[in-house]
């Protein structure tokens, strides 16, 4: 059962709910000053309620071997006390689900978006990641189940995060994606972002409000999804369903190798991953756009990006950043010049936009397969 009710933290004093069309409607949007919340996240520490994330648990002696066959990441040797990122792809290599893993004490935990649609075996469309996993169990010794009713996620950002957690008795692992148990159940996991300092806490849902109060009493400022999303956009971290469409492949999103192991075979969509990696280039790139801030109206997710009369991209997450102003993630055709003058949005919400040159992925040269083919021909 996926939890869809509002978080109890949304009822605390000062919490402002998100707009009704927000994907984060179940958790606080901000606490009166979202730009101050962003600044605090870069200078001190904030805590963000992310309890709307779906939490799945996969115990069972064959959990790693079984997940290895279904996910894009190499997990057969994922040690206890470690996590990673992973995807579920369809048969054409397009992203259908994005998740973060944590392996601890005989269970692999997966947290993902509140709603995800995955294509099951033989083209059957399911309505959740859990349905897909259940449909692929067969005789494997695993027991995947939805743990969202019992567990909830909090995220802390900022350079003082470790100190805040230490004051409440939680020691954060030093290595990226390190995972450690916390007293009373749950775990702490060091994350790659948004920002330079990020940590996730999985806590008992019944104790969610208590943990929130302990962390804020320890010095973490309350922050909402407004601040978290703005910093995520700045960090170029894509979010499935917002920054992706039904054609998105991992290479376009910058998810190689963080969520995809290119030398691993035998998973759905692997052929596309290998082909693009070895002999091609992705048709689009996820880039950061700077938007004209003179208008109160900004583009929306799914709006087009145009260069002259030509549609060259798709708008993803749009955010107001405390330093950069209005910004957006967008999937842009790779042949669009970096200095192109763009129009971003549709109807009465079109604004001028430009590509942030620092967001353009470095050119790593010709794909290895193409180089090998040229050598054979030469």
N, C-alpha and C positions, 0 to 999 in steps of 0.2 A: 504494500500500500504506500503510494507516494503521498507525502504530506503536502497539502495545498492550502491549509489554513494559515492565517497571518501569524507571524512570530509574536511571542509575548513582549519582546523588546519594542515592538511597534507601539505598544501602549504605554511606554515609559514617558515621563515628562520631557517635552522638547522634541520628541521624535516627529518628523514630518513625513507623511506617506508619499510614495511616488505617484506620478500620474497614472491614471487607470490603464493606459496602454503600455505601461512599462513592464518589461519581463521580470522586474524585481519588485512587483507590487506587494509581495508578502513581507518585505523587510523595510526598515527605515531608509528614506531617501537622503535625508540630511538632518541636522540639528540646529538649523537657523543660519549657519554661516558655512556653506560647503567649501568656499575658497580657503577659509581659515583651516578647515579640516584637512584640505590637501596640503597646505603649507606645513601643518603639524606632522603630517605623514612623511615629509621629507626632512624634518628637523628633529623630531622627538619620537612619539609613538601614538598610533591610533588603533582602535579596535573596531571592526566592521562585522555586523551581523550578516552572515551568509547562510543562515539556517534553511533557506529555501532550496538549497542544493539537494538533489537526490543522492542518497547514500546507499550503496549496495554492498553486501558482504558475501564473500565467496570462500567458505571453509571447505575442507575436504583434502584428502591426501594427494589427489591429482590436480589440485588447483592451479599450480604453475604450468604444468604440461598442457592442461586443458585451455587456459587463457592464452597461452602462447600460440595455439592454433587459430584463435579468433581475433586477436588484437594485432595491431601493426608493430608493436614494440617487442623486443626480445626479452622474455620474462622467465624462461625456464630456469635461469640461475639467479633470479632476483633474490638477494639474501634477506633474511629476517632483519628488520630494522632499516629497510630501504624502500624508497618509492620511485616512481617514474611517471611520465605522461604517455598516453596511448590513444589510439583512434580505432573506431570500427569503420571500415570502408565497404562500399558496395562492390559489385563485380567489375565495375569500370574504374575502380580506384577513387571514387568520389567520397568525401567525408560524410559519414552519417551520424557519428557520435564522437565526442571528445571527452576525455576523462583524466583524472589524476588518481594514481594508485598508491597504496601504502601496504606493505607486507609486514605483518606483525603477529607473532604468537599463533601461527597456524591459520591465519585468515588474511586474504587479500581484500582490502577495502577499496571501493571505487566510488568517487564522487563526481557527479556530472550535472548537466543542466536539468532543471525541473521537469521538462518535457522533451523527449527525443523520440523520433520515429525512425525505426531501423527496418530494412528489408530483410525478411527472413529467408529460410531455405526455399528453393524453387520459386522465388519471386513473390512469396507471400509477404504482404506488408503488415507489420506489427505496430503497436502503439508505444512501445517502451523498450528500453535497452534490456530490462529484465526479461521481457517476453522473448526477446531474441536469444538471450543466454539460456533461458529455460528450454527453448526449442532446439538448442545445440548440445544438450547434456548427453543424450543417448545413454550409454552405459558408464559414463565417466563418474568417478567417485568424487563428486563435488556437490555442494548444496547452495547454489546462489539464491539469495533472498534480499528483499528490500528492507533495509534497516533504518529508513528515514523516520519511522515513528519513534525510534529509541535513541537515535543519535543525530547531532546537529553540528554544523560547522561554523566556527568563528575564524576571522583572519586578522592578524596584526601586521601593521606596516610601520616602518621607521627605524632609525638607527638605535633607538632606545628600547626596541622590542625585547631583546634578550634580557635586559635589566628588569623590565616590567615583569616578564614571566618568571625570572629568578625570584622576585619578591613574593610570588605566590606559590613557590615551590616547584616550578617547572623548568627543567634544564633542556635547552634547545640543542639538538645535535649540530655539530660543526659543519658537516658536509652537506652539500646541496641534495635535497630529497632524502636526507636522513630522517628516520622515524623513531620515536621513543614513546613508550607507554607513560601515561600520567596517572597519578594516584586517583582512585575512584573510578577508573575506566576511561577509555579513549586514548588518544595519542596526540603528540605534537610532531609537526613535519615542517622542515625548512623548505621554503619555496623560492623559485627564481624570480618572482615578481608578482604584482607590479612594483616598480621601484627597485632599489638596491637591497632592501631589507624586508623580507616577507616571511611570515610564519602562519601555518594553519593549525587550529586546534579542533579536534573532534571530541566533543563532550556529550555526556548523557543529556538527551533533550529535556528530561525532567529537571535538570540542573542548569539549563541554559541561562536563565535569568540570574542565577546565583554566580555563575562564572562571569557574566557581563559586569555585575556589580564589583566582584573581586578585582577584575582587570582595570576598571575605571578608577576604583579606589587606589589601585597601585600606581596610577599615573597615566594610563592610556586614555587619550581623548576619544570621545564617542565620534564616530564618523559613519556616514551612510554610503549607499551605493553610488550616489552622485560623485563623491570623491574617489571611491575605488575605481569606477569606470573611467574617469578622467585620467588617472594614473596608469590604468591598464592600456588605454589608447596611446598615451605617451610612450609606453614600453613596447608597443607593437605586439601585444599579446592578443591574438584573435580569440573570439568567443563564438562557438558554434551556434548557428541559427541567427546571429546578428551580423557577423563579418563573413559569413559563408552563404552560398546559394546552392542550388541543386547540381551545380557543375564544379564546385570547388574541389581541388585535389591538394594533397599535403604540400607539394612543392610551392604552390602559389601562396600558401599561408605562412611560409617560413617554419614549418613543423618538421623539417628534416635537419638534424637527426633527433631533435628533442622528443618527438612522439612517434617516430618511424625509424625502424632499423633497416637500412637499405640492403644489407647482406643476408637478411632473413627471408626464407621462402615459406611456402605452404600456408598462406592466409589469403582471405578474399581481397581482391584488388591488388595483389602483389605484382601482377604483370604490368599494370600501369605504372606503379611506383618504380619498378626496375627499368622500364622503357624510358621514362622521362629522365631518370637519373643517369642512364648510360648513354642514350643516343639523342636526347632532345632537351628542350627547355620548356618550362610551363608557359602557357599563353598569357597569363596575367601575373601580377605581383601585388602583394598586400603592402600598401604605402600609407604614410601619414600625410594628410592634406591640411594645410592652413586655410581657414575660411575667412571671408570678409566679415568682420564683426560689427559692421555698421547697422545691420538689420537685426531686429529682435527675433525674426523667424529664421530657423535653420533647417537644413535638409533633414529628411527622415530616412530610416533604414530601408534599403531597396531602391532609393531614388537613383536616377542615372547621373553619370559624370560625362560631360561632353567637351569636345575640343573642336570648335567651329560647328559644323553640321554633323559631326560624327560622334556617336556614342562610344566612349572609350573605357567605361568602367561602371562600377556599382558602389553605392555608398553603403558602408557598414555602420558601426557605432559612431555617433556624433556626441561630442562632449565639450563642455566649457572648462578649460584648464586655467589654473590660477596664474600661470606665467605665459603660456602660449596663446591664450584666448580661445576662440572657437576652433576646434580641430575635429578631424574625422579619420577613421580608417576606411580605406577603399580598395577594392580590387581593380587595378588599372592594367590595361593591355601593355605588354612589355615594350612595344615599339613606340609608345608615347614619349616624346622628349621630356627630360626632367624639368626643363624651363617652360613647358607648355602652359598657355593660359587656359584655364579650365572653368567651366560653368558647372556648378554642383547643385543638384536638386531638381524639383519638378514643380510645375504649375506656378503658384505664387511664392514659392520658397526657394527660388534659385539665387545662389550667391556665387561670387567669384571665388576661385580656389587655386592653390598652387601646391606643388609637390615639395615636401621637405626632402632636400637632397640627402640628408643623413639617414633617411629611412630606406633609401634604395639599396637593395642587397648588393654586396660586392660581387663583381664578375669573377668567377673561379675558373674561367677559361672554357675551352671546349669540353663537352662531356666525354668521359673516358672511352665509351663505346664508339663515339664518332671519331675520336683520334685513332683508335685501333683500325677502324674501317678505312680511314684515309691512308694509313700506313700500308694496308693490304693493297689498296688500289694503286699506291705510289710505287 
